[in-house]
Amino acid sequence: MEAGEYAAATHKGPYERLGETYAQVCGQWLPGSGRELRSAPGLEFYLNSPQMTPPGELLTRICLPVE
């Protein structure tokens, strides 16, 4: 993980719908925050197992680098 600040959000639901959470963070939160994305990789942390968790209950922590 690269040093610096990250905007973080938790997505609840199937992995196929992660794009919806990215769209909310980038399209709604980011413009109103006064922050900008910086040139560094974003991160995803999978908080539970898809083998043991129903798709609607999956939790993924999304972290986007900001400045």
C-alpha positions as CSV (number, residue, x, y, z in Angstrom):
1,M,0.0,0.0,0.0
2,E,1.4,3.3,-1.1
3,A,1.7,6.0,1.6
4,G,-0.8,8.9,1.5
5,E,-4.5,9.5,2.1
6,Y,-7.3,7.3,0.7
7,A,-11.0,7.8,0.4
8,A,-12.6,4.6,1.7
9,A,-16.1,3.1,1.2
10,T,-17.5,-0.3,1.9
11,H,-19.5,-2.0,-0.8
12,K,-22.1,-4.5,0.2
13,G,-23.3,-6.9,-2.4
14,P,-22.0,-9.0,-5.3
15,Y,-18.6,-8.2,-6.9
16,E,-20.3,-7.6,-10.2
17,R,-21.8,-4.4,-8.7
18,L,-18.6,-2.9,-7.3
19,G,-18.8,-0.4,-10.2
20,E,-21.8,1.2,-8.6
21,T,-19.9,2.0,-5.4
22,Y,-16.9,3.3,-7.5
23,A,-19.4,5.5,-9.4
24,Q,-20.9,6.9,-6.1
25,V,-17.5,7.7,-4.7
26,C,-16.1,9.2,-7.9
27,G,-19.3,10.8,-9.2
28,Q,-20.8,12.1,-5.9
29,W,-18.5,12.2,-3.0
30,L,-15.2,13.2,-4.8
31,P,-16.6,16.3,-6.6
32,G,-18.0,17.7,-3.4
33,S,-15.0,16.8,-1.2
34,G,-12.6,19.3,-2.7
35,R,-10.1,16.4,-3.2
36,E,-8.7,14.8,-6.4
37,L,-7.6,11.4,-7.2
38,R,-3.9,11.0,-7.2
39,S,-1.8,8.8,-9.5
40,A,-1.5,5.6,-7.4
41,P,-3.3,2.3,-7.5
42,G,-6.7,1.9,-5.8
43,L,-7.1,-1.0,-3.4
44,E,-9.9,-3.5,-2.7
45,F,-10.0,-5.5,0.5
46,Y,-12.4,-8.5,0.4
47,L,-13.8,-8.8,4.0
48,N,-15.5,-12.1,3.8
49,S,-15.4,-15.2,1.7
50,P,-17.5,-15.7,-1.5
51,Q,-17.5,-19.5,-0.7
52,M,-19.1,-19.0,2.6
53,T,-21.2,-15.7,2.1
54,P,-24.2,-15.2,0.0
55,P,-23.5,-12.7,-2.8
56,G,-25.8,-10.0,-1.3
57,E,-23.9,-10.1,1.9
58,L,-20.3,-9.8,0.5
59,L,-18.4,-6.9,1.9
60,T,-15.5,-5.2,0.0
61,R,-13.6,-2.2,1.3
62,I,-12.6,0.2,-1.6
63,C,-9.8,2.6,-1.1
64,L,-9.0,5.3,-3.6
65,P,-5.9,7.5,-3.4
66,V,-6.7,11.2,-3.0
67,E,-4.8,14.4,-2.5
